[in-house]
Amino acid sequence: MNKLLEIWKSNQPVINAWLSIPNSFTAEAFGKMEWDSITIDMQHGQNDYQSSISMLQALSNSNSVPMVRVPWSEPGIIMKMLDLGVMGIIAPMINTKEDCENFVSYCYYPPIGQRSFGPMRAQLIYGQDYFNKANENVMSFAMIETKQAVENLDEIMSVPNLTGVYIGPADMSSSYGLPPKFDVREDPVFSNIKLIAQKAKEYGKIAGIHNGTTSYAKEMIGLGYKFVTILSDFRVMSSNSQKIVDEMKNQNSDKSSSSSY
């Protein structure tokens, strides 16, 4: 049911897309690009529960595994998104072992968690035996993005049934007094990034990270990251569009300058 687990079993990285724009056509288009997984961002993206329904419906015709970053580690929205059929939850600002234990418990049915039963759309998509397969297929990723989380890294990593951790480099940078950005090379954040990959391997967890460029993402895969995201739909669209605008305006400017002689 969850092909990402098979990718990781073969020791390959998962390439993840990030959707910030609440639009089913955007989701459908990304679904045809053969991303391994596609994450709907409900925290900093413009998506909410209602817009996510049509986006997930659009992704049903793709081979990409649907995931979501929830606005917060809160049981209501986590369980509702799982009931909609997402196969993975990324929860922001997991800073302590207790934070992580609570988060993981929201993702899984008893006896290993406290997820409530009612998978209306998930059962429609994955079959009537969804309940029997859910716990072994649903993924839980705790975001490590603060100094406090790094200090509690071993305790967080030790939580049973946690699939992995996901680095938010912008928040981690600001937590250490640095400007928020992707593709960080300044210490202590860069040292943390290397440490987290090492600790994830030790604890048998998947290490994930958000990246700003493909070159940096490839470097992270070399460090041991098995779940990598490059930018988002909005950032890719806006940066490429800006390049086109700048290129065309510079061309017009060059023409104006040459005609003045």
DRENVO-337989 format. One record per residue (C-alpha): chain; x, y, z; residue number from 1; residue in three letters. Coordinates in nm, 2 decimals. Example, Ala and Ser with C-alpha at 12.3 -4.5 7.8 and 13.67 -1.06 7.14 Angstrom:
chaine->A; x->1.23; y->-0.45; z->0.78; num->1; residu->ala
chaine->A; x->1.37; y->-0.11; z->0.71; num->2; residu->ser
END
This chain:
chaine->A; x->0.00; y->0.00; z->0.00; num->1; residu->met
chaine->A; x->0.29; y->0.24; z->0.07; num->2; residu->asn
chaine->A; x->0.56; y->0.22; z->-0.19; num->3; residu->lys
chaine->A; x->0.79; y->0.45; z->0.00; num->4; residu->leu
chaine->A; x->0.86; y->0.17; z->0.24; num->5; residu->leu
chaine->A; x->0.98; y->-0.04; z->-0.05; num->6; residu->glu
chaine->A; x->1.20; y->0.24; z->-0.17; num->7; residu->ile
chaine->A; x->1.37; y->0.27; z->0.17; num->8; residu->trp
chaine->A; x->1.41; y->-0.11; z->0.19; num->9; residu->lys
chaine->A; x->1.62; y->-0.09; z->-0.12; num->10; residu->ser
chaine->A; x->1.83; y->0.19; z->0.04; num->11; residu->asn
chaine->A; x->1.72; y->0.45; z->-0.21; num->12; residu->gln
chaine->A; x->1.61; y->0.81; z->-0.13; num->13; residu->pro
chaine->A; x->1.26; y->0.93; z->-0.17; num->14; residu->val
chaine->A; x->1.22; y->1.25; z->-0.38; num->15; residu->ile
chaine->A; x->0.93; y->1.45; z->-0.24; num->16; residu->asn
chaine->A; x->0.73; y->1.74; z->-0.39; num->17; residu->ala
chaine->A; x->0.58; y->2.02; z->-0.17; num->18; residu->trp
chaine->A; x->0.25; y->2.18; z->-0.25; num->19; residu->leu
chaine->A; x->0.18; y->2.52; z->-0.10; num->20; residu->ser
chaine->A; x->-0.09; y->2.64; z->-0.35; num->21; residu->ile
chaine->A; x->-0.44; y->2.52; z->-0.27; num->22; residu->pro
chaine->A; x->-0.53; y->2.40; z->-0.62; num->23; residu->asn
chaine->A; x->-0.64; y->2.06; z->-0.75; num->24; residu->ser
chaine->A; x->-0.50; y->2.12; z->-1.10; num->25; residu->phe
chaine->A; x->-0.15; y->2.20; z->-0.95; num->26; residu->thr
chaine->A; x->-0.18; y->1.88; z->-0.75; num->27; residu->ala
chaine->A; x->-0.28; y->1.68; z->-1.06; num->28; residu->glu
chaine->A; x->0.00; y->1.82; z->-1.27; num->29; residu->ala
chaine->A; x->0.26; y->1.73; z->-1.00; num->30; residu->phe
chaine->A; x->0.11; y->1.39; z->-0.97; num->31; residu->gly
chaine->A; x->0.19; y->1.32; z->-1.34; num->32; residu->lys
chaine->A; x->0.56; y->1.41; z->-1.29; num->33; residu->met
chaine->A; x->0.65; y->1.09; z->-1.11; num->34; residu->glu
chaine->A; x->0.75; y->1.23; z->-0.77; num->35; residu->trp
chaine->A; x->0.78; y->0.95; z->-0.52; num->36; residu->asp
chaine->A; x->0.57; y->1.14; z->-0.27; num->37; residu->ser
chaine->A; x->0.38; y->1.47; z->-0.27; num->38; residu->ile
chaine->A; x->0.33; y->1.67; z->0.05; num->39; residu->thr
chaine->A; x->0.04; y->1.92; z->0.10; num->40; residu->ile
chaine->A; x->0.16; y->2.19; z->0.33; num->41; residu->asp
chaine->A; x->-0.11; y->2.30; z->0.57; num->42; residu->met
chaine->A; x->0.13; y->2.49; z->0.80; num->43; residu->gln
chaine->A; x->0.29; y->2.77; z->0.59; num->44; residu->his
chaine->A; x->0.12; y->2.69; z->0.26; num->45; residu->gly
chaine->A; x->-0.23; y->2.83; z->0.18; num->46; residu->gln
chaine->A; x->-0.40; y->2.49; z->0.21; num->47; residu->asn
chaine->A; x->-0.67; y->2.40; z->0.46; num->48; residu->asp
chaine->A; x->-0.87; y->2.08; z->0.52; num->49; residu->tyr
chaine->A; x->-1.14; y->2.17; z->0.25; num->50; residu->gln
chaine->A; x->-0.89; y->2.25; z->-0.03; num->51; residu->ser
chaine->A; x->-0.69; y->1.94; z->0.06; num->52; residu->ser
chaine->A; x->-0.99; y->1.71; z->-0.03; num->53; residu->ile
chaine->A; x->-0.99; y->1.81; z->-0.40; num->54; residu->ser
chaine->A; x->-0.61; y->1.80; z->-0.41; num->55; residu->met
chaine->A; x->-0.60; y->1.44; z->-0.27; num->56; residu->leu
chaine->A; x->-0.87; y->1.34; z->-0.52; num->57; residu->gln
chaine->A; x->-0.65; y->1.48; z->-0.80; num->58; residu->ala
chaine->A; x->-0.36; y->1.28; z->-0.67; num->59; residu->leu
chaine->A; x->-0.56; y->0.95; z->-0.67; num->60; residu->ser
chaine->A; x->-0.47; y->0.90; z->-1.04; num->61; residu->asn
chaine->A; x->-0.10; y->0.93; z->-0.97; num->62; residu->ser
chaine->A; x->0.17; y->0.69; z->-0.84; num->63; residu->asn
chaine->A; x->0.29; y->0.95; z->-0.59; num->64; residu->ser
chaine->A; x->0.23; y->0.87; z->-0.22; num->65; residu->val
chaine->A; x->0.02; y->1.15; z->-0.06; num->66; residu->pro
chaine->A; x->0.15; y->1.32; z->0.26; num->67; residu->met
chaine->A; x->0.07; y->1.63; z->0.45; num->68; residu->val
chaine->A; x->0.25; y->1.87; z->0.69; num->69; residu->arg
chaine->A; x->-0.02; y->1.96; z->0.94; num->70; residu->val
chaine->A; x->-0.04; y->2.31; z->1.10; num->71; residu->pro
chaine->A; x->0.05; y->2.17; z->1.44; num->72; residu->trp
chaine->A; x->0.08; y->1.84; z->1.63; num->73; residu->ser
chaine->A; x->-0.28; y->1.83; z->1.72; num->74; residu->glu
chaine->A; x->-0.49; y->1.51; z->1.72; num->75; residu->pro
chaine->A; x->-0.80; y->1.64; z->1.54; num->76; residu->gly
chaine->A; x->-0.63; y->1.76; z->1.22; num->77; residu->ile
chaine->A; x->-0.39; y->1.46; z->1.21; num->78; residu->ile
chaine->A; x->-0.67; y->1.21; z->1.23; num->79; residu->met
chaine->A; x->-0.89; y->1.39; z->0.98; num->80; residu->lys
chaine->A; x->-0.61; y->1.40; z->0.73; num->81; residu->met
chaine->A; x->-0.53; y->1.03; z->0.78; num->82; residu->leu
chaine->A; x->-0.90; y->0.96; z->0.73; num->83; residu->asp
chaine->A; x->-0.88; y->1.15; z->0.40; num->84; residu->leu
chaine->A; x->-0.62; y->0.90; z->0.28; num->85; residu->gly
chaine->A; x->-0.28; y->1.06; z->0.33; num->86; residu->val
chaine->A; x->-0.01; y->0.81; z->0.41; num->87; residu->met
chaine->A; x->0.23; y->1.03; z->0.59; num->88; residu->gly
chaine->A; x->0.21; y->1.31; z->0.85; num->89; residu->ile
chaine->A; x->0.49; y->1.56; z->0.91; num->90; residu->ile
chaine->A; x->0.44; y->1.75; z->1.23; num->91; residu->ala
chaine->A; x->0.61; y->2.08; z->1.30; num->92; residu->pro
chaine->A; x->0.80; y->2.19; z->1.62; num->93; residu->met
chaine->A; x->0.85; y->1.86; z->1.79; num->94; residu->ile
chaine->A; x->1.08; y->1.97; z->2.07; num->95; residu->asn
chaine->A; x->1.07; y->1.70; z->2.33; num->96; residu->thr
chaine->A; x->1.02; y->1.33; z->2.38; num->97; residu->lys
chaine->A; x->0.67; y->1.39; z->2.52; num->98; residu->glu
chaine->A; x->0.59; y->1.60; z->2.21; num->99; residu->asp
chaine->A; x->0.70; y->1.32; z->1.99; num->100; residu->cys
chaine->A; x->0.52; y->1.05; z->2.19; num->101; residu->glu
chaine->A; x->0.19; y->1.24; z->2.17; num->102; residu->asn
chaine->A; x->0.24; y->1.30; z->1.80; num->103; residu->phe
chaine->A; x->0.31; y->0.94; z->1.72; num->104; residu->val
chaine->A; x->0.01; y->0.82; z->1.92; num->105; residu->ser
chaine->A; x->-0.22; y->1.04; z->1.71; num->106; residu->tyr
chaine->A; x->-0.11; y->0.86; z->1.39; num->107; residu->cys
chaine->A; x->-0.17; y->0.50; z->1.48; num->108; residu->tyr
chaine->A; x->-0.46; y->0.29; z->1.58; num->109; residu->tyr
chaine->A; x->-0.46; y->0.10; z->1.92; num->110; residu->pro
chaine->A; x->-0.28; y->-0.08; z->2.07; num->111; residu->pro
chaine->A; x->0.02; y->0.13; z->1.96; num->112; residu->ile
chaine->A; x->-0.16; y->0.47; z->1.94; num->113; residu->gly
chaine->A; x->-0.49; y->0.64; z->2.01; num->114; residu->gln
chaine->A; x->-0.61; y->0.72; z->1.65; num->115; residu->arg
chaine->A; x->-0.99; y->0.71; z->1.64; num->116; residu->ser
chaine->A; x->-1.16; y->0.48; z->1.38; num->117; residu->phe
chaine->A; x->-1.35; y->0.64; z->1.09; num->118; residu->gly
chaine->A; x->-1.14; y->0.63; z->0.77; num->119; residu->pro
chaine->A; x->-1.41; y->0.72; z->0.53; num->120; residu->met
chaine->A; x->-1.21; y->0.82; z->0.23; num->121; residu->arg
chaine->A; x->-0.90; y->0.62; z->0.32; num->122; residu->ala
chaine->A; x->-1.12; y->0.30; z->0.33; num->123; residu->gln
chaine->A; x->-1.26; y->0.40; z->-0.01; num->124; residu->leu
chaine->A; x->-0.92; y->0.44; z->-0.16; num->125; residu->ile
chaine->A; x->-0.73; y->0.16; z->0.01; num->126; residu->tyr
chaine->A; x->-1.00; y->-0.10; z->0.07; num->127; residu->gly
chaine->A; x->-1.22; y->-0.24; z->0.34; num->128; residu->gln
chaine->A; x->-0.92; y->-0.39; z->0.52; num->129; residu->asp
chaine->A; x->-0.76; y->-0.05; z->0.56; num->130; residu->tyr
chaine->A; x->-0.77; y->-0.08; z->0.94; num->131; residu->phe
chaine->A; x->-0.56; y->-0.40; z->0.94; num->132; residu->asn
chaine->A; x->-0.30; y->-0.24; z->0.71; num->133; residu->lys
chaine->A; x->-0.29; y->0.12; z->0.84; num->134; residu->ala
chaine->A; x->-0.04; y->0.09; z->1.13; num->135; residu->asn
chaine->A; x->0.22; y->-0.07; z->0.91; num->136; residu->glu
chaine->A; x->0.19; y->0.17; z->0.63; num->137; residu->asn
chaine->A; x->0.12; y->0.52; z->0.78; num->138; residu->val
chaine->A; x->0.44; y->0.73; z->0.82; num->139; residu->met
chaine->A; x->0.51; y->0.97; z->1.10; num->140; residu->ser
chaine->A; x->0.78; y->1.24; z->1.07; num->141; residu->phe
chaine->A; x->0.87; y->1.47; z->1.36; num->142; residu->ala
chaine->A; x->1.01; y->1.81; z->1.25; num->143; residu->met
chaine->A; x->1.34; y->1.89; z->1.42; num->144; residu->ile
chaine->A; x->1.38; y->2.27; z->1.38; num->145; residu->glu
chaine->A; x->1.48; y->2.42; z->1.71; num->146; residu->thr
chaine->A; x->1.78; y->2.42; z->1.94; num->147; residu->lys
chaine->A; x->1.57; y->2.25; z->2.20; num->148; residu->gln
chaine->A; x->1.48; y->1.97; z->1.96; num->149; residu->ala
chaine->A; x->1.85; y->1.91; z->1.88; num->150; residu->val
chaine->A; x->1.93; y->1.90; z->2.25; num->151; residu->glu
chaine->A; x->1.66; y->1.63; z->2.29; num->152; residu->asn
chaine->A; x->1.75; y->1.45; z->1.97; num->153; residu->leu
chaine->A; x->1.83; y->1.11; z->2.13; num->154; residu->asp
chaine->A; x->1.51; y->1.11; z->2.33; num->155; residu->glu
chaine->A; x->1.30; y->1.20; z->2.03; num->156; residu->ile
chaine->A; x->1.47; y->0.94; z->1.81; num->157; residu->met
chaine->A; x->1.41; y->0.67; z->2.07; num->158; residu->ser
chaine->A; x->1.03; y->0.70; z->2.05; num->159; residu->val
chaine->A; x->0.88; y->0.37; z->1.92; num->160; residu->pro
chaine->A; x->0.69; y->0.37; z->1.59; num->161; residu->asn
chaine->A; x->0.82; y->0.71; z->1.48; num->162; residu->leu
chaine->A; x->0.91; y->0.67; z->1.11; num->163; residu->thr
chaine->A; x->1.16; y->0.95; z->1.10; num->164; residu->gly
chaine->A; x->1.26; y->1.31; z->1.15; num->165; residu->val
chaine->A; x->1.24; y->1.61; z->0.90; num->166; residu->tyr
chaine->A; x->1.46; y->1.91; z->0.93; num->167; residu->ile
chaine->A; x->1.32; y->2.26; z->0.89; num->168; residu->gly
chaine->A; x->1.64; y->2.45; z->0.81; num->169; residu->pro
chaine->A; x->1.48; y->2.80; z->0.82; num->170; residu->ala
chaine->A; x->1.34; y->2.76; z->1.17; num->171; residu->asp
chaine->A; x->1.65; y->2.58; z->1.29; num->172; residu->met
chaine->A; x->1.86; y->2.87; z->1.16; num->173; residu->ser
chaine->A; x->1.65; y->3.14; z->1.34; num->174; residu->ser
chaine->A; x->1.66; y->2.93; z->1.66; num->175; residu->ser
chaine->A; x->2.04; y->2.98; z->1.66; num->176; residu->tyr
chaine->A; x->2.02; y->3.35; z->1.57; num->177; residu->gly
chaine->A; x->2.09; y->3.31; z->1.20; num->178; residu->leu
chaine->A; x->1.88; y->3.43; z->0.91; num->179; residu->pro
chaine->A; x->1.62; y->3.18; z->0.81; num->180; residu->pro
chaine->A; x->1.71; y->3.00; z->0.48; num->181; residu->lys
chaine->A; x->1.76; y->2.67; z->0.30; num->182; residu->phe
chaine->A; x->2.09; y->2.50; z->0.21; num->183; residu->asp
chaine->A; x->2.26; y->2.61; z->0.53; num->184; residu->val
chaine->A; x->2.63; y->2.57; z->0.56; num->185; residu->arg
chaine->A; x->2.69; y->2.77; z->0.88; num->186; residu->glu
chaine->A; x->2.76; y->2.60; z->1.21; num->187; residu->asp
chaine->A; x->2.61; y->2.50; z->1.44; num->188; residu->pro
chaine->A; x->2.32; y->2.43; z->1.20; num->189; residu->val
chaine->A; x->2.53; y->2.25; z->0.94; num->190; residu->phe
chaine->A; x->2.68; y->2.04; z->1.21; num->191; residu->ser
chaine->A; x->2.33; y->1.96; z->1.34; num->192; residu->asn
chaine->A; x->2.23; y->1.85; z->0.99; num->193; residu->ile
chaine->A; x->2.52; y->1.60; z->0.98; num->194; residu->lys
chaine->A; x->2.45; y->1.49; z->1.33; num->195; residu->leu
chaine->A; x->2.08; y->1.42; z->1.26; num->196; residu->ile
chaine->A; x->2.16; y->1.20; z->0.96; num->197; residu->ala
chaine->A; x->2.40; y->1.00; z->1.18; num->198; residu->gln
chaine->A; x->2.16; y->0.97; z->1.47; num->199; residu->lys
chaine->A; x->1.87; y->0.86; z->1.24; num->200; residu->ala
chaine->A; x->2.09; y->0.58; z->1.11; num->201; residu->lys
chaine->A; x->2.18; y->0.47; z->1.46; num->202; residu->glu
chaine->A; x->1.81; y->0.46; z->1.57; num->203; residu->tyr
chaine->A; x->1.68; y->0.31; z->1.25; num->204; residu->gly
chaine->A; x->1.48; y->0.62; z->1.15; num->205; residu->lys
chaine->A; x->1.44; y->0.79; z->0.81; num->206; residu->ile
chaine->A; x->1.62; y->1.13; z->0.79; num->207; residu->ala
chaine->A; x->1.44; y->1.40; z->0.58; num->208; residu->gly
chaine->A; x->1.52; y->1.76; z->0.50; num->209; residu->ile
chaine->A; x->1.38; y->2.06; z->0.30; num->210; residu->his
chaine->A; x->1.63; y->2.19; z->0.04; num->211; residu->asn
chaine->A; x->1.66; y->2.50; z->-0.18; num->212; residu->gly
chaine->A; x->1.85; y->2.35; z->-0.47; num->213; residu->thr
chaine->A; x->1.90; y->2.01; z->-0.63; num->214; residu->thr
chaine->A; x->2.27; y->2.02; z->-0.58; num->215; residu->ser
chaine->A; x->2.23; y->2.07; z->-0.20; num->216; residu->tyr
chaine->A; x->1.97; y->1.79; z->-0.20; num->217; residu->ala
chaine->A; x->2.21; y->1.55; z->-0.37; num->218; residu->lys
chaine->A; x->2.47; y->1.64; z->-0.10; num->219; residu->glu
chaine->A; x->2.22; y->1.56; z->0.17; num->220; residu->met
chaine->A; x->2.15; y->1.22; z->0.01; num->221; residu->ile
chaine->A; x->2.52; y->1.16; z->0.03; num->222; residu->gly
chaine->A; x->2.51; y->1.24; z->0.40; num->223; residu->leu
chaine->A; x->2.24; y->0.97; z->0.45; num->224; residu->gly
chaine->A; x->1.91; y->1.16; z->0.40; num->225; residu->tyr
chaine->A; x->1.65; y->0.94; z->0.26; num->226; residu->lys
chaine->A; x->1.36; y->1.18; z->0.22; num->227; residu->phe
chaine->A; x->1.44; y->1.51; z->0.04; num->228; residu->val
chaine->A; x->1.23; y->1.80; z->-0.08; num->229; residu->thr
chaine->A; x->1.34; y->2.07; z->-0.31; num->230; residu->ile
chaine->A; x->1.15; y->2.41; z->-0.27; num->231; residu->leu
chaine->A; x->0.77; y->2.41; z->-0.33; num->232; residu->ser
chaine->A; x->0.53; y->2.46; z->-0.62; num->233; residu->asp
chaine->A; x->0.51; y->2.83; z->-0.53; num->234; residu->phe
chaine->A; x->0.88; y->2.89; z->-0.49; num->235; residu->arg
chaine->A; x->0.96; y->2.71; z->-0.81; num->236; residu->val
chaine->A; x->0.70; y->2.90; z->-1.00; num->237; residu->met
chaine->A; x->0.79; y->3.24; z->-0.86; num->238; residu->ser
chaine->A; x->1.17; y->3.20; z->-0.89; num->239; residu->ser
chaine->A; x->1.15; y->3.07; z->-1.25; num->240; residu->asn
chaine->A; x->0.89; y->3.34; z->-1.35; num->241; residu->ser
chaine->A; x->1.12; y->3.61; z->-1.20; num->242; residu->gln
chaine->A; x->1.41; y->3.49; z->-1.40; num->243; residu->lys
chaine->A; x->1.20; y->3.52; z->-1.72; num->244; residu->ile
chaine->A; x->1.08; y->3.87; z->-1.63; num->245; residu->val
chaine->A; x->1.44; y->3.98; z->-1.55; num->246; residu->asp
chaine->A; x->1.58; y->3.83; z->-1.86; num->247; residu->glu
chaine->A; x->1.32; y->4.00; z->-2.09; num->248; residu->met
chaine->A; x->1.35; y->4.34; z->-1.91; num->249; residu->lys
chaine->A; x->1.73; y->4.32; z->-1.94; num->250; residu->asn
chaine->A; x->1.70; y->4.25; z->-2.31; num->251; residu->gln
chaine->A; x->1.47; y->4.55; z->-2.36; num->252; residu->asn
chaine->A; x->1.71; y->4.76; z->-2.15; num->253; residu->ser
chaine->A; x->2.00; y->4.65; z->-2.37; num->254; residu->asp
chaine->A; x->1.81; y->4.74; z->-2.68; num->255; residu->lys
chaine->A; x->1.73; y->5.09; z->-2.54; num->256; residu->ser
chaine->A; x->2.09; y->5.15; z->-2.45; num->257; residu->ser
chaine->A; x->2.22; y->5.04; z->-2.80; num->258; residu->ser
chaine->A; x->1.97; y->5.26; z->-2.98; num->259; residu->ser
chaine->A; x->2.08; y->5.57; z->-2.79; num->260; residu->ser
chaine->A; x->2.42; y->5.57; z->-2.96; num->261; residu->tyr
END
